Amino acid sequence: MPHLSACIKSPSNLATQPTLPTRTPTSKVLRDELYQKIAAEMNLSETAFIVKLNSSDDFTSGSRFGLRWFTPMNEVTLCGHATLASAAVLFYHKKNQNAALVFETLSGELYARLHGDSIVMDFPLHKPVAQDPSEVKDTVNATVRGLSVQDLCYSAKTKKLLIRLSDSCDRSVLTSLQPNASDLLRSDSTGRIKGVIVTVKGAPTAQPGYDFFSRYFAPWYGIAEDPVTGSAHSVLAGYWSEKLGKERMLDDRITALREISIQRESATVRQTICGSFGLNAAHVILKVRNSRGSLIPLNSSIPANSKHAPYVLEVVKIFQHVVPRPCINDTTVINKSMKTRLQSIVRRIERLEELVPQIKLRRHEKVNQEIKLLSQKLVFLNKRMQMADSHCWSGMFVRPPLW
């Protein structure tokens, strides 16, 4: 089977450099539903679980482990960055003594090995085949909204649809896409499509130059958009390698997942982080998670962290996220709407006030009618008592009966 090799640069000095986020290995196999609940609580694109295959192995000396990936909704067959994080945990945190590791996964055996200060991974190469546009027109329309499409391909192994925009479309067209997750789910409910890759040809001669750009949407897995995904690149690499006639390519899907150290409370946390990593705050989105994986705001209330409560920084390009739509209701529209609602409430109150006299009148009429019926019953009983008293009774009756 052809493979895709990825060389990932890792920190050379772990004592001073931030590291990849920890994926805690487990010594025993858990129930699938428990894996799923943990992944849902983590609420990341994918959560990786490393499992010892033999009870006699340990994470320091073992060279072969089981590896599974779960999204917040279900299990997936391949995830590149979670595999990288798993290898980094074993190499750097568990101090694994082997130069190469083997992960047994749903995608077969995956290899990760140390190469200097980098981690090299071998992934399966899923080359897509041409796709009939009429069979996926709803999904294409829900994704690109009438944009010119140059090529359509499909990977049956990964269930990913690849949409290549026309070469007349530049990077800005790709970054402006705002597909609706609900529309994508409705476009294909057969299970044939589990993810949509949208890609456009890059400009490798520019500075910096990239061979292609891409975005990946997978609401079928509970992921509106995955900012980084190795499984999508196992499809993209096979496609663009053939189209460009190249074996080494560059893509602009850059991310940083690192532990960060905040020594003291600072009013300029964002500037501090950008300065430490050499980032341009205008071109990236910064997210910080606490030790429980929950997002925390970038403000002056972030306390200094420790080894027991690390912070994890996520950095992604702004174009990799769907930009929120601006609010279409201005203040005037909101005021008019509130005024209309208040007027409706006032009219209902006035109507109730108009009905109060009628309600009182009906209540008096009902009370008078009940009093009249009671009076008639009393008159009837009084007559019967008079008839009973007018007769003389003897024998077994000591007292005259009421009838």
Secondary structure by P-SEA (a helix, b strand, c coil): cbbbbbbbbccccccccccccccccccccccaaaaaaaaaaacccbbbbbbbcccccccccccbbbbbbbcccccccccaaaaaaaaaaaaccccccccbbbbbccccbbbbbbcccbbbbbbbbbbbccccccccaaaaaaccccccccbbbbbccccbbbbbccccccaaaaaabbbbaaaaaaacccccccbbbbbbbbcccccccccccbbbbbcccccccccccaaaaaaaaaaaaaaaccccccccccccbbbbbbccccccaaaaaaaaaccccccbbbbbbcccccccccccccccccccbbbbbbbbbcccccccccccccaaaaaaaaaaaaaaaaaaaaaaaaaaaaaaaaaaaaaaaaaaaaaaaaaaaaaaaaaaaaccccccccccccc
